[in-house]
Amino acid sequence: MHLCFEVDDMDPAMKRLKEVGVEPEGAQIVFQEQDGLKAGFGTAVAYFRDQVGTNLEIIAPRFKRKNS
């Protein structure tokens, strides 16, 4: 299972997770234009696992979706 949570700002989200004892699995990734994503460059992601091993992701999109 993999759960993803969208956040507005990666740095405060990472800080809060660390404060409650959740450590990321590696450094956050920020997609670059050369990664081949048409509109995803600048988007940041980070990965974690919860206490039972569930894969968790937080994502801070560079561009916000418009409400429909």
N, C-alpha and C positions, 0 to 999 in steps of 0.2 A: 504494500500500500504506500502511496505517496500523497501527501497533502501539501498544498501550496497556499500561502497567505500573501495577499498584496498589502504593501505598506506604502505610505507616502514618502518616507525618508528612511533610508537604510541604516544610517548611523545611530539614531536613537533606538531603532528596533533592535539592532545588534547589541547595543549597550544594555537595554532592558533584559534581553534574554540572558546575557552574561551575569547580570545582577541576580537573577534567580537560579543561577547554576547551570544554564544550558550553554554548552560550548559548541561553536561551529565546527563542522568537519572541513577544515581548511579555510583559506581566505575567501572573502567575497569575490565574486566574478563580476566584472563590468564589461558587457559586450561592446566590442569596437566595430566600426563600420566595415573593416576588412574581414570580420567574422562571417559576412554574407547575409546578415539579417537586413531585410529591406528597411524596416523602421525600428528595429529593436536596439540599435546601437545606443549606448548610454544607459541601458537598463542594467540594474544591479541585481544579482541573486546570491543567496547564501543557503547552505544546506546544514541540517541538524538532524539528530535522532532524539526521539523522546525516550522516556524511561523504559519502555517496552520494545524499543527498536524501530518504531515507525519512522520512515523517512519524511522529514519536514523540510519545506523550502519557504523562504521569504523572498519576495520579488518587489522591487521598486522600479516600476516602468518609467522610462524617460518621458514618454508621452501618455497622458491620461486619456482614457476612453471617454467619449461623449455619451451622456445619458440619452437613451432613445425614448 
